[in-house]
């Protein structure tokens, strides 16, 4: 049935998004691989898989994407990796998701969109939750890691906004991933003295690039035409929760009261904004 297919595709895509956080954190916290090498292997393997999917589908083997979008994708991937040296899985996913959604909401306001009182309340609640998560304290995440993840979130928002109406999603994403490869190589050359690679770290990076990024994005793009945009935004509220639960169950990370309260505030606030749009 079509409905069953939509649910399955959406669930697989959300698991893939959460899996990116889990794989990155596992690699950088429990293996010897450095962040620059993880970024490069992730982007290269993602580019190979996406290019292969384009070819198998019968699309053009070249073209698609832009250098500016590729730069935004690279900044996201690099910031994501370096941030996860310091951040737990759930905290990182929550900061990333909060930064992405807040940036896209702010862009909408700048473009002239008008908010209802309920939407303004939701936006303020989300900002308060993110501020509360970053306030100094025993369970506060490291500020430098949090700033890197916020930068990654803003870059992903820019990449997402630039991707609207840019053409065939799979073709464009493949082109952008391919363009990030020389950027990742340059980053590794700049940080050559810090290069550290082991088999486990490479394995996690390959899984992140080929499976949870390459295949995950392809699955998501298959689901998007079948669901409403507001529904797509709403279901992504589950990604930080899935990542946090995965970190607790698989990586033995703590689930703090601060993270729980911040999650409720950030995700609840964003839900108010998105659902209010859907209702109107």
C-alpha positions, 0 to 999 in steps of 0.5 A: 500500500502507498501509505505503508511505503511512505511510512517505511521510507520516512522511518528509514530516512529518520533512522539514517539521519540519527545514525549520522550522529551516532556513527560520527560520535562513535568514531571520534570518541572511541577510535583513533581517526581524526575529524578531518579524515572522518570528514573526507572519507564520509564525503568521498564515500557519499559522493561515490554512492550518490554518483552510482545511484544517479548512474543506475537510475539512468541520469546524467553522469555529470552536472548538477550542484553548484560550488557555493552549495558544495561549500555549505555542505562541506562546512556542515560536514566539517563542523559536524565532525569537529564538534562531535569530538567534544559533544555527546550524541544527543546534545550534538543532534539537538544543537544541530537541529535547533540551529537548522530550524532556527536559521530557516525560520529566521530566513522566512521572517527575513523574506517577509513571512508573518508569524502568529502569536503562537508561532512567536511563542514557539520560536521564543521557547525554542531559543530559550531551550537552546540558551538554557542548554548552553548556559554554564554549568556542570552539565553544559556542553563545551562552548567551542563544540557547541559553536562548531555545531551551530555553525554546522547547523547554519551551513546545513540550513543554507544548503537546504534553502539553496537546494529548493528548486535547484533541479533533480534532488539526487542529481544535485546532491551527487554533484554537490558531494563530488565538489566537496571532495577537493575541499576535504582533501585540502582540509586534510593537507592543512591538518596533515600533522594531526592525521590519525586513521585506524580501521574502525574509524574508517569503517564508521566513516564509510558507513556514515558516508555511503549508508546514512548519508548517501543512501539515507538522502536518497531514501529521504528524497524518495519520501519527500514527494509523497508527504507534505512539506509541513509533515516533513518538517514535523517528523524531523523533530524525532531525529534528536530524540532518536540520536539521544536514545541511540547514544544512551543505549549504544554508546553508554552516554548519560541522559541529563535533566538539562538535555531532557528539559532543553529537548522539550523546549527546543523541539516543542517550540519548533513544533508550535511554529511548524504545526501552526503553519500547517493549521493556517 
